[in-house]
Amino acid sequence: MRTVLFICTGNTCRSPLAEAIAREVIAGGRVEGVETDLFVASAGVHAEDGIPTSPESIDALERRGIEFHGTSTGLTPEMIKGADLVLGMTGSHVEIARAMAPDASTPIERLDPAGDIDDPFGQSQAVYDRVASRIEAVIPDRLRSLLATT
């Protein structure tokens, strides 16, 4: 089973959104050419373990019919090396992950090649909803381009 790891800073907002949305689109077979038995996880480059996913992220997911209740996990070199693909929310997340595991053969890329996905932490629900919409818009094509087996 292949593993996709989404990373952000604290693993309470963006990467849990990406994890939950990716699980939903993969399980629904909405990523053509990508097997549906992928293991999807998330972590934070500066995360403390065990912090609940932000209520605003949970709300943004629930608006999409996705149930998710997770807690934060700090990124480790072992997680990077064990993944088949690591997708960061910003260029700095990608740089930090590459520096943590310089000998990893795992592709470490930005989730959105067009630019960074800004941190909604401490902002309104509308900002979280916009971040979730952007993540939802890029995940299918990004996973297809990096993982498709056909």
Secondary structure as GFF3:
##gff-version 3
##sequence-region A 1 150
A	DSSP	beta_strand	3	8	.	.	.	ID=ss1
A	DSSP	alpha_helix	14	27	.	.	.	ID=ss2
A	DSSP	beta_strand	39	44	.	.	.	ID=ss3
A	DSSP	alpha_helix	55	62	.	.	.	ID=ss4
A	DSSP	alpha_helix	77	82	.	.	.	ID=ss5
A	DSSP	beta_strand	85	88	.	.	.	ID=ss6
A	DSSP	alpha_helix	91	100	.	.	.	ID=ss7
A	DSSP	beta_strand	108	110	.	.	.	ID=ss8
A	DSSP	alpha_helix	125	147	.	.	.	ID=ss9
###
